[in-house]
Every structure is written in structure tokens, then in C-alpha cells.
Amino acid sequence: MKQLILKESSPYERSLIFSVMLTCAGSDKQSICKLLKYYREHHINEPFKFKIQFVNKLLSKTATHRFDNEAW
């Protein structure tokens, strides 16, 4: 998946990929933490619009109130 994301030049398409990844992660905290870490390290400079979409999807698909300090 990382290769697919890195090859994609469109922020919109990357946003869709991250959305699918969040859906696939479900409630698996470890997968969500890995995805958050990857996003923070490699995609923090995405346009604001797409960061907001990512955060909104994260909030709607996960129980963020159950995350520990590692996730945040």
C-alpha cells in the first residue's frame, strides 16, 4: 500500500486510499496507530482540505476516545 500511496500524485486519490485503509483497519488499534504514524511522517504537508477529510474519516470510523498516548 505504501508504494501505491507514494506513486499517486493526486491528493484526492491519496485521500481515498487513506479512507479505505481506515475502513480496513476497523477497530484494530495497532493498525490505526501505524496508519496515523505513517500519515504524520509522510503526508503531514497534504493540502488542508485533505487533512480535514482524513481526520473526519478517522473520527467517524474509530473510537478515538479509547486511543492511548502512543496513538496521539
KAGIQUI-V133662 format. One record per residue. N is the residue number from 1. OMEGA is omega in degrees with one decimal (NA if undefined). NEAR is the number of other ideal C-beta (glycine too) atoms within 8 Angstrom. D_LAST is the distance of its C-alpha to the last C-alpha in Angstrom with 2 decimals. Layout:
n omega near d_last
N OMEGA NEAR D_LAST
N OMEGA NEAR D_LAST
//
This chain:
n omega near d_last
1 -179.6 6 22.47
2 179.9 6 21.16
3 178.9 6 24.77
4 -180.0 8 25.21
5 -178.4 12 22.29
6 -179.4 7 23.52
7 -176.6 6 27.05
8 -177.8 9 26.33
9 -177.3 4 27.10
10 176.7 6 26.55
11 178.8 9 23.20
12 179.9 7 24.31
13 176.7 9 24.94
14 178.1 13 21.63
15 178.2 12 20.00
16 178.8 8 22.16
17 178.8 12 21.27
18 177.6 14 17.51
19 177.9 11 18.54
20 -179.7 8 20.66
21 177.0 10 18.06
22 178.7 14 15.70
23 179.9 8 18.85
24 180.0 7 19.82
25 178.3 12 16.59
26 -179.1 7 17.36
27 179.1 6 15.69
28 -175.3 7 15.19
29 -178.5 10 11.69
30 179.1 6 12.50
31 179.4 10 13.63
32 178.2 14 10.78
33 177.9 11 8.38
34 180.0 8 11.28
35 178.0 12 11.71
36 179.4 10 8.36
37 179.3 8 9.02
38 -179.8 10 12.58
39 -179.0 11 12.16
40 -176.6 8 10.34
41 -171.3 7 13.06
42 -173.4 8 15.96
43 -179.1 11 15.81
44 -179.3 8 14.13
45 175.2 3 17.76
46 175.1 11 18.61
47 -175.0 6 20.65
48 -178.4 6 18.96
49 -176.4 7 20.58
50 174.0 12 18.95
51 178.5 10 15.39
52 177.8 8 16.08
53 179.0 10 17.57
54 -179.4 14 14.63
55 178.5 8 12.28
56 178.1 8 15.24
57 177.6 11 15.80
58 -178.9 12 12.30
59 -177.9 8 12.88
60 -174.7 6 16.40
61 -175.3 9 16.05
62 176.1 11 13.33
63 -173.8 6 12.85
64 179.6 7 9.43
65 179.1 4 10.69
66 180.0 5 10.85
67 176.9 11 7.35
68 -178.1 6 6.92
69 -179.5 4 5.19
70 -179.0 5 5.49
71 -177.7 9 3.79
72 NA 5 0.00
//
